[in-house]
Amino acid sequence: MSNIKYILGSFGDPDEMMHGIEKLQENNIKIHDVYTPMPIHGIEAKLGIKRSRLDILAFFCGITGTVSAFALIYLTSVVDWRNNIGGKPSFALPDFIPIMFELTILFTAFGLVGSYYASTHLFPGRAPRVMDLRATDDRFIIAVDAQENAEHSKIDGLLKEAGAIEVKHNERKYISYE
Amino acid sequence: MGTHNYNLTEQFEFTGKAKTLSIVAIVIGIASIAYGFTDHGLHERTFANLLLMAYYFACVCMSGAFFLAVQFVAQAGWSASILRVPQAMAKTLPLAVVLLIVIMGAGLYTHNLYHHWHAEGLTDPNSPHYDKLIDGKSAFLNVPFFMGRQVIFLGIYCFFALLLSKLSNNEDLEGGLNSYTKSFKYSCIFLVIYGFTTPIFAFDTVMSLEAHWFSTMFGWYNFAAMWVSSLATMAIIIILLRKAGYMQWVNNSHLHNLGQFIFGFSIFWTYVWFCQFMLIYYANMPEETVYFYKRFEFYKFWFFLNLVLNFLTPVLLLMDRDNKRQENILLGVSIVVLCGHWVDYYQMIMPGSVEEGTNGFGIIEIGTAIGFVGLFTFSVLNALSKKPLIAKNHPLLQESLNHHL
């Protein structure tokens, strides 16, 4: 068993990379992940990535905001300290709505920023997890887990055949600075 | 990117059931308007209905031209293959404008419309009918200036609507980028003019029915209503054409975009509606609350129905991604939104123009609406059948055919 952890195929062209994915899939080689400098249409379907649950999270963040705003206004201006504003009843729902609306947006935004940091490990002060720096610039990277797939030379061959400019054998998962 | 072989010279044939049904609808409309004019007590109500539907008709058509302009200015690629539908709506605008102006002119002349600011002695200090507020506004609200504004604004909209469809026609014949760059330029000019004049158009046509009351939100409130109803109309036409076997290049990503538009602008409409309502509610000043007092006392059912149809339905049914991509759900929601905006205009126009007691909901309302829907269908489908269903030389056409979200 070698101590190579990941095999990275580095492509200069997205179409060649898509072709490389097909090649690996035809040979039943499991792809760990793909890194690209820009979004590529249809890549989720090809890699069989499950649909994001971001919308569900956003919904629950939003509803938390709505409920918090309602609770805040209700408890302060209806239960705790009633004020006479323009002769209206204390529980004047139309007046509540702008605040409920704003807090819905605020909580959704904060929740989604937080979930973005959590899922990408990009907390401020932490080194980013990058497998190949050029994936953030001009290269399209296919990463294959070397521990799970034994036939390294076959994988190299397939990637080269599909048009990989360079194939790297990384002994560390991430080349980050931690 | 997949290859495709669509028939780019496909043309819509306007025959059969669509033609018969729209003519039947026009006949029903004419019959119910005629019925409205037989009874003298119903003249006001008939005129109010005519104004409502002519305004709706004109708004949907001019927002079709607005959609075209927005697509050109944004250099949007996704919509390049569906532009013929808003173009057909834009080409119908002159008809709608003539109808609207004739109805407004006749209403003013017979004192059935705008009698709140156009009546004997309102601006004469010695008259028993003297109205100080109306007198103060008479520099703006007088018949020649009012009709002049209408003619100028609507004339400009017509000019740009026809110009944009003519440029698209030239593009079909000549190809090249010449027409596209010209469309871009004229769209920019049109959008600036449109943005500044539609609020005034809405103030004139609808808000002046109750000339004592005013709201600065009213223009954008109407703009949101006309824009979202136009988008819903477009979605309906495209989906029905697809069901009839035309426009097979429209995939569910295009529907998704239209659905997003309808969803987003329904919420925008609600936002503006609510802003107007809440500011008036909060400030609680008699000269402003009179508007909602009337609607809440005499039109309570319509007042809440309006929110259910125009806010709750699109929000609940179009929030989900999969729902936006399903043509039957999008079709259903679009029809609900269109009916909803009829209700919206109904309770904008009726309380101010029809006396209590003669108002209501019956043959005149339904018949006039059916008649105008028939007229709209007939004229738009007729315009649509004149040209191929796709602008084959549009520079961004490939992007639209390969559109994928």
Interface residues (C-beta under 8 A of the other chain):
Chain A: H41 G42 D55 G86 G87 K88 P94 D95 I97 P98
Chain B: F274 F277 M278 Y281 Y282 A283 N284 R321 H404
